Amino acid sequence: MIYYKPITDKSVLKEMFPNENLDGDFIYGGYTGLTQTGENVGKIFMKIDDTKCYVSSLECDVSDTLLVEGFVRAALNFCANRSAYMAYCGDERIENVLLLLGFQKNNGIYSGDIPTLLTGSCCKHSGVE
């Protein structure tokens, strides 16, 4: 089992994500994924700007679709709990997971409204409402 641990301390986020700009009046967050034995299996970064969230800097085995889906869902939940409504991600390495969750691709950027994205994937594209 993987546990997704939220990180909100700005100094820790700066250390974990040195390529992310943490300047500005935004809400920043991240998650680390930990196994039951404490092994770190990856991390993800989020920035919230009003009702928009930007998911980036995913570092994990991107061939493990369940792991990727867990990171993305954790990030979306974090953002939704802080009043974000729309989500954006530009990571084409995880396109299959983003499309499964319901993101729409437009000019290399994947976007969608968070309530729809957090709906179970079994209910998407099946014609069942």
Helices and strands as residue ranges (DSSP letters): E 2-7, H 10-16, E 27-35, E 40-49, E 52-60, H 65-80, E 86-89, G 92-94, H 95-101, E 104-106, E 109-113, H 114-117, G 121-123
